[in-house]
Amino acid sequence: MVVHIELKETHMFPGNDLKVRGLVPNRQPDAMDRTYTPEVVDENKERGNWSNKVEFMMSCFSYAVGLGTIWRFPYLCYRNGGGAFLIPYIIMYLLAGLPLFFMELAFGQYASEGPITIWKICPLFQGIGYAMFSISFLVAIYYNVIVAWSFYYLFASFTNELPWSHCENDWNTPACARFDGKNCTVLGGLLNTTGHCLFQNESSPELWDSLKAAAGASRMPADEYFHHSVLGISDGIEDIGGIRWQLALCLLLGWIMVFFALLKGVKSFGKAVYFTAIFPYVVMFILLIRAATLPGYIDGIMFYLIPKWERLTEAKVWGDAAMQIFFALSPCWGGLITLASYNTFHNNCFRDSLIVATGNILTAFFAGFVIFGIMGFMAHELGKPVESVATEGAGLAFIAYPEAVSRLPFAPIWSILFFVMLLTLGLGTQFTLLETVVTTIVDSWPDKLRGRNHKWVVLGASCVMFLLGLTMCTRNGMYVLQLLDNHAATFSALIVGLCEIFVIHYLYGVDRFLNDIKVMLKRYPPTYGLWYFMWKYLTPVVIIGLFIFCTVDFAPSSYADVVFPGYVNAIGWVISAVPISLIPIVAIMKISKAKGSLRQRIDSLIKPTPDWGPALHRHRAEADVPRHVDSRVPLTLTVASSMNGKRRR
């Protein structure tokens, strides 16, 4: 690769002393460098920026407020002490979620680079970028399958009677039963398979036991619809079966929508997220109003909120809180770095991180009222306690909630609203996952892929991931998805986060990073000392503790009553290891290509490259102001070293 070296003249920049530009490799002059006149708009013309700040905020909300916010947090809240769970959740948000979120936004915005090329900050650890790329790639493959399920349900909702509202369909089994328990008290009452309410004092012990067993073996119509009609699920992961063409078409539709949303990069992406970020809140508000008018609503809300303070002494409660906040905000996947890299240089990323991360918590809390309000109604309809119908994940979104909706007047309307909400939540996250993959590829070969060829990268990535996603449109697809979900972004993301913190706050230096933030914000973030302490000490400790918790709490992959064979779980661990293994592999490759002794090679590779820093030359000049830096670097930077391009940032 040819390295272009240009000697820049001395300029006077408003608000700065006389600066001396050094030798800056691999940087093309912007308009200000050529004309020596200030630009009206602070924009990276070569790479592009968001059209406005609102689009960036909407994209962050769409990315962070995903399906997990709706279908997992409310369940964790009730399972871990109700309202008391908010205490560990907020604490983990302050100690780990917000610091990582702010760090990645600032990191991406400062360098205006994607997840791989940004590691000019420390070339030895460029493998972290490849790990982020692989995590986003793997998650994007199966995440759009969930979007395909939502499309399937949405299309099925355009009917006078929802197909999962009764047991008279071809896919139903003798175990299917639709009960109405409004007149059967939970205190001793039991619905038999014919829907009649029996009491224990009216039945012999043998009959009562058989009724309990029969009632327990029955399945709701929505359960059978999801597993038999939508998935056509097989008996195990080894029984592949054929491709479900209806799901395959829905998956294709999902990828077509993602392709067109990203066709023109952040310009088209920024327009699409207005809908995916705002519409879910409109639907949740409508569903909340409807739920509040239903019998059993208060029971569901009380079950959700009543605090059980004694649960705060359990380690699992704190572990679940840390896990949820870590994966809800999705740091360490490369998405936040990608989104922030298209910001203008002086954007207030600190304020953005506070708004988005806090908004995620409030959204999750608000969603709990919507979910448990409907679950309270469903419990009332079935004559069961709320805990017997509360669930999480796909079971909530595609079984429990559809079953509850089917019992409402004008059920198809509410079903359409709910699944359009799921679609917008899923697509909002999927947009960023694919944009991360595309940005990483384009930034790696900018001369060849930027501009007109960008759309071909989007098309190629979409086609490859669609074809890989077809493996989850088969009869064993649910098992494959479960395996990927358990392994693609759990342990690997935690290790990536630890490595990222180590490089930025130990090798590069937390002081230097805070000074870089000061250059962007024109001031240090509030409570400088607190950020220093959290980034260098508290947040790494929390991530290490979370890694230990995940290791202890980990269980072999399974779905429902099907436990995966040992070799399948081994494949899962290989999936987890792939992103992590890229970090040492890339480091070894870098060392092998460097010159000098082993010590000299490593020493040169842990230092920022000369072209590390802001993308535009005038911003690089602002960053050239001598600053107090980490003890590993001299406290002053001489003019001579600056002229020779040996500045340490």
N, C-alpha and C positions, 0 to 999 in steps of 0.2 A: 504494500500500500504506500502510495506517495504521501509524504507529509509536507504540507504547505507551511512554510515559515515566513511570516511577514513582520517587518519592523514597523511598529506604530510610532507616530510622532507624539509629542507632548501636547496635551489638550487641557483646556480649562473647563471643568464641569461645574455647573451651578451647585453651590452649597458645599463644594469640596476644594481642598487645596490643590496645587499643581501636582498632577500625577505623571509618572513615567510608565508608559506601556512597555511590557516586556515582550519577549518572543512568545507568541501564543500559537502553538500548533493546532491544526485541525479545526480552526475557527474561521468562518467566513465573515467578512466585515458586514455590519448592518448599515442601514441607510445613514445613520448619524456619523459613522466612521468615514463615509465617503464624502459627505457634504459638510461635515463639521457644524451642522445645525441640529438642534434638538427635535425629536419626533413629537408629534402631538399625541399619538397613541402609543402606549408602551406595549408592543406586540411582537412576538416572535414570528416574523413573516415566513421563515423557512419551514418551521414545524407546525405553526398554527396555534391558536388559542381558543378558549371558549368565547362565544359571541358576547356573553355578558356573565356577570357573577352569579346571577340567579340560576343559569343553566348548570354551573358547577355545583351549586348547592343542591339542586334537584337531583343531579346524578349521584351525589353522595348519599342523599336520602334513599334513592331507589336502590343503591347498592347495599346500604347498611340495613334498611328496613325490608328484609326479605321474608321468605316463607317461615323461617325459623322463629322470627319475632312473633308471628301470629300463632303458630301451632305448637311451639315448645315452651315459651316463657310462662304462659298462664298455667300450664300443667306443672311445671317446676315450682311455681309459686304455691300452688295448693299442696303439692307433695312435700314441700320443705318448710311448712310452717305458716302458710297463708301470708298475711301481711307482714309477718316477722321476716320473711325471706327478703323483703326489700332492703333490710339493713345490710346483710352481707353483699347483696347485689350492688348497692350503691357504693359500698366500700371498695369492692373489687373494680367497679367502674373507675373510681378515683385513683386506685393504685396501679391498675394495669390497662384497662380499656382506654381511658382518655390519654394517658402518656403515650401509648403505642399509636393511637389514632393521630394525635398531634405530631408525633415524631415523623410518621410516614408522609403526612401532608406537607410538612416543612421540608423534608428530604427531597421529595419529588418536585416541589415548586422551586426550590433553590437551584437545582441542576437542570430542570426541564428535560429530563431524560427518562426513558422507560426502565423497567426492572432490571435489565441486563446491563445496558450501557451506563447506568448511573453508578456502577461500581468502579468507576475511575477513582472514586474516593479511596479504594483499597483493592487494587487488581487481584491480589492473592485470593480474595473472597468473592470474586465475580460469580462463583458457583451458587451463591445465595440467589442471585438473579435468575439463574437457570432453574433453581428449585422453585422459586415463586412462579415462574412461567409454567412449569410442569404441574404444580398444584392447581392453578387456574384452568389449565388445559383439561386435567382429569375431572375437576368439579363441573366444568362447563358441559362435558359429555353427558353426565347423568342428570344434571340439573334441568336441562331442557326436556328430558323425558318426563319429569314431573309437570312441566308446562304442557306437554302433550296430553297427560292425563286430564289436566284442567280443560283443555280444548275438547276432549272427548265428552266430559261431563257437561260442558257448556252446550255443545250441539245436542246432547240427549235431553237437555232441559227445555228445548223448544217443542213442547208437546202439552196437551191438555192434562195428562196424568204422568207424573214422573215414573220412569220404569222401575225405580227401586222402592216404590211405595206399596208394593203388594208382592205376593208369592206365586202369582199365576203365570210366570214367565218360563220360557224353555230352559233357562239356565238354573232355575231354582231347584233345590233338592228337598226331600221330605223333612229335613231339619229346619227349613225356613219357617219362621213364625212371626207374625206381626201382632204384638200384644197391645192392649189398652188397659193400663193399670190405674186409671184415675179413680176407680171405685174400689180398689183393692189396697187396703192400708199396708204400709211397709212393716208395721208392727205385727209380725206373725203371719201376714198374708203371703200367699204364693200363687203366681199364675201358672196354670198347667199349660200343656201344649195346645189345648183347645181355646185358651184365653179365659177360662173360668177361674175365679178366685177361690182358693181353698185355704183353710186355716189348720194349724197343727192339731188342735183339739177336736177337729172333725175327721181326722184321718188316723189310720193305724200307723205305727212307726215305720213299718215296711213300705206302706203306700207313700208316706211323707218323704222317705229317703229316695224312693224311685221318682217321685215328682221333682225333687230337688235335682236329681241327676238328669232327668229329662229336660227340665227347664234350663239347666246349665249347658246342655248339649245343643240347644236350639240356637239358631243364627238369625239375625235381623235381615230383612230384605236388602238393605243397603250394603251389608257385609257380603252377601252372596253376589250382589251386582258388581261390586268392585273386584272380587276375586275370580268370579266365574265369567262375567260378561266382559269386563274391561280387560283384565289381565289374562283370563283363561289359564290361571296359574297351574303349573305342574306339581308333581309330588315332591320334587327336590331340585337342587341346582344342577344335578347331573342329567336330569330329564329336560333337554333343551326344548323340544317341540318346534313347531313352525313359527314363522313371524306373524304376528297379529297385524294384518294389513291396515285395519282401522287405526291402530296406534301408530303404525309407521307413517301413515298419511298425516296424522296430527303432529307427529314429530317433524315431518317435512315442513308443514305449515309454520311451526314454531321457528325453525331455522330460516325460513323465508322472511319472516317478520324481523328477526334479529339481523339478517343480512341487509335488508333495506334500511333499518334504523342506523346501521353503521356504515352505509355505503359511502358517505362523504365524511367519514371520521367524526370528530367531535361536533362538527357543524350540524350534521343530521342527528347525531346522538343527542345533542343538547335540546333539540326540538322534541324528540320522542319522549324524553324523561319528564317533560311537563305533565304528560298524561299518566305515565307510570308512577310518578311520585305523588300526584295530587288525588287521583281518582280513588285509590284505596281508602283514603280518609273519608271521602264522601260516602262510600259504601258502608264503611264501618259505622259512621254516624247514623245512617239510615237503619242499619241492622240493630244498632243499640236501641234506637227509639222503638223499633218493632218488638225487640226482646223485652223491653220494659213494660209492655202491655200484656205479656203472657203470664199465665199462672205458673208458679214455681220460680219466677225470675229472682225474687228476693232470696230464696233458698240457695240458688246457684251463686249469687254474689256474696252472700254471707260465708258460704263454703270457701270461696276464693279469697276472702279478705280477713276473716277472723284469725288473729295472730296466735300462734302457738310458740310462746317465747322459749319454752324448754328446748325446742329444736335447734336453737342457736348454739348449743353446746356440742352439736354433732359435726364432725369434720366433713361428712358428705354434703351437708347443706352448703358449707363454704366452698367446697370443691365444685358443686353444681353451679353456684353463683359465678365463680371464676370461669368455668367452662362456657356458660351461656354468654357472658359479656365478651369473652374472647372471640367466640365464633359468631356472635351477632354483629360485631363491628367489622369482622373479617380483615384484621391486619395480617401481615406476613404472607398474603396471597399475591401481592403485586398490584392489586386493584387500586388501592389508595394512592400509591406512588404514581400510577398511570393517570388517574384523574387529576391529581395535583400538578402533574408535569405540564398540563395545558393551561395553567393559570398564568396571569400576568405576574411579573416578578414581585411587585410590591403588594400583592393581595394579602389581606389580613387572614392568614391561614389559622392563626390562633383562635380568632373569633369563630371562624367556620367550624373548627373542630369542636368547640364548646357547643355550638348550636346543633350540629348533626349528631354528635354522640349523646347529648342530653335528650334530643328529640327522639332518638332510638329508644331510650329508656321509657320516656313518656308514652311513646306509641305502644311499646310492649305492655305497659301497665293498662293503657286504655283498651287494648285488644282483649285483655282478660275479662273486662266487663261484657264485651260482645260475646266472647266464647262461653263464659260460664253462665251468662244470662240465658242463652239458648240451651246449655246443658242442664240448667235447673228446670227449664220447661220440659226437656226430654225425660228427665228423672220423674217429673210429675206425671207425664203421660204413661210411663212404664210402671209406675208404682214402685220405684226403686230409689235407694239413696243416691245422692249426686256422685259419690266416689265410685259407684259401680258403672257409671256411664262416662266418667271423665277419662280421657286418654290424650295421647300426644302424637305428633308426626302425621304420617299418612293416614293412620287410623282415625285421627280427628278430622282431617280435611276431607277425606274421601269415604268415610263410613259414618262416624258419629254425627257430624254436622249435617250431611245430606239426609240422614235418617230423621233428624229433628226437623229440618226444613220441610220434608215430605209430609209432616203432620200439620203444617200451617195452611190456613186458607190461601188460595192463590199461590200454591207452592212453587209452580214453575218460575214465577217472577222473582221470588226470593232466591231460588236456586241460580237463576241467571246472574243476579247481582253478586252472589257469593263467588261464583266461579270466574266471573269477570275480574273481581277483586284479586282472586288467586293468580289469575293470568298476569295482571299488571304487576303484582308483587314479584312473580317469578321472572317475567321478562325484564323488569328493571334491574334485577341482579344479573341476569344472563347477559344483558348489554355490556356491563362492565367486565364480566369474565371474558367475553370474546374480544372486547376492546383491549384488554390487557395482553391477550395472546397476539393480536394484530400489531399493537404498538411495539411490543417486544421484537417482533420480526422486522417491522419496517425500520425501527431505530438501529437495528443491527446492520442493515444494508440501505442506508438512506438515499444514496445516489441512484440506486436502481429501483427502489420500491416506493419512494415518496411521489406524490403527484398523481399522474394518471394510472400508475400501476397499483395504487393503494387498493382500488376496488377488487383487483384480482387476488390480493392477499386475503381480503375479507371473504371473497367467494371460495378460495381454496381452503381456508380454515373452516368455513361453515360446512363445506362438502365432506371434508375429512371427519369432522366431529359428528356430522349426521350419520355417516356410514358406521362409525364406531358405536353410535347410540342405538343403532338397529339391534345390537346384541341385547338390549334391554326392552325390545319390542317383541321378544320371543316369549314362549310360555314360562320360561324360567327367568325372565327378565327382572322380576322383583327381587329375586335372590342375588342376581348380579349387581343390581343397584344398591342393595343393602350392603354388600361387600365393599363396593366403592365408597359408599357413604361412611362406613366405619373406618376406612383406612386412607382415603385419598388426602384428607386435610386435617388429621388429628395430631398424631405424634410428629409428623413432618412439619406442620405449621408451627408447633411449639419450638422445635429445634431451630427452624429458620428464624423465629423471633429472637431466640437467645443469641444466635450468631449475629443477627442484625444489630442488636444492642451492643454486643461485644465490639464489633467493628466501629460503629458510630461513636460510642461513648467511652471506649477504652483505647483503641488504636488511633482513631482520628481525634478523639478528645471531646468530652462533653462541653468544655469551655469553648472550643472552636465551633462546635455545632450551635451553641447558644449565640455566639457572635455572628454566625451566618444568619440566624434568625433575626438578629438585630439589624443586619443590613437590609433584609427584606421588609421588616416591620418598622424600621427606623427607630426602634427601641427594643429593649429586652422584653420578653413576655413577662407578665406580672408574676411576682413571687419567684424571682430568678433562683434563689437558693433552694426552693421547694422542687422546682423542675430538675435542678442539678441532682438533688438527693434521690428523687424518684427514679430518674433515668439511670443513674449510676448504681443504685443500691436496691431500692424497694421493688421496682418493676422486675428486674432480673430474678430476685428472690421469689416473687409471686409466680413467675413463669416456671421456675424450677419446681416450686411446690405443686403447681398445676400438673407438670409432667409426672411427678411422683404419684399424684392422685389418679391420673389417667392410667398409669401403669398398674396400680393396685386395684383400681375399679374395673379394669378391662375384662371383658368376657368374650369368649369365642363368638364369632359372627353366627347369627341365626335369624330366622324370621318365623313369627308365630311359634308353632311347635316343631318346626324343622330346624335341626341343628346341622350346620355345615360339616362335611367331612374334614379330617385333619389337613389333607393336602390343599383344600380350598382356603382354609385359614392361613396356610403357609403362603399361598398366592397373595392373600391380603397383606401379609407382612412384607412381601416383595414390593407390592404397590406402595406401601408406606416408606420403604427403603429407597425407592428410585429417586424421589426429590432430594432426600438427604445425601445420598451417595454422590450426587452431582457436585456437592460442595468440595469434598476432598479430590474428586477426579479433576475438576477444573483447576484446583490449586496445584496439583501435581503437573498438569500440562503447562501451567504458567511458569512453574519453577524450571521445568525441563527446557523451556525456550529462552529463559533469561540467561544473562552472562555473568561470569564471576564465580566465586566460591558459593557454596550453599548458603552460608550466612549472608553474603552480599546479595544474592538473589532474593532471599526472603526479605531482607531489609529494604531493598528497592521496591518490592512488590506490596509492602504494607503501607507505603507512602502514597499520597494522592499523585496522580499523573499531572503534568504541567497544564493540561487542558481541563482539569476538574474545576468546576465552578459554574457560575451563571452562564447562560447561553449567549446573551448579547454583550458586546464589548463595553458598553457604558456601565452595565451592571457589574462587570468584572472590575472596572475601575473603582466603583464604590467599594467592592470587596477587598481592594488592594490596600485600604487604609491599614497601617500597622495596628495590630490588635494584641491584647494579652491572650496568649494561647497556652496550651497544655505544657507541662514541664518537659515533655518529650521533645518539644520544639523550642528554639530560642525565643526569648520574650520579645525581641525586636527584630524587625525585618529590614535589612539595609536596602538602600536604593540599588546597590550593585547586584544583590541577589535577585531583586525584582526584575532588573533589566535582563538578566540571564535566564529568566523563566524558572528560577529555582524556589519560587515562593512555596511555603508550606501552608496549606489552608487547614 
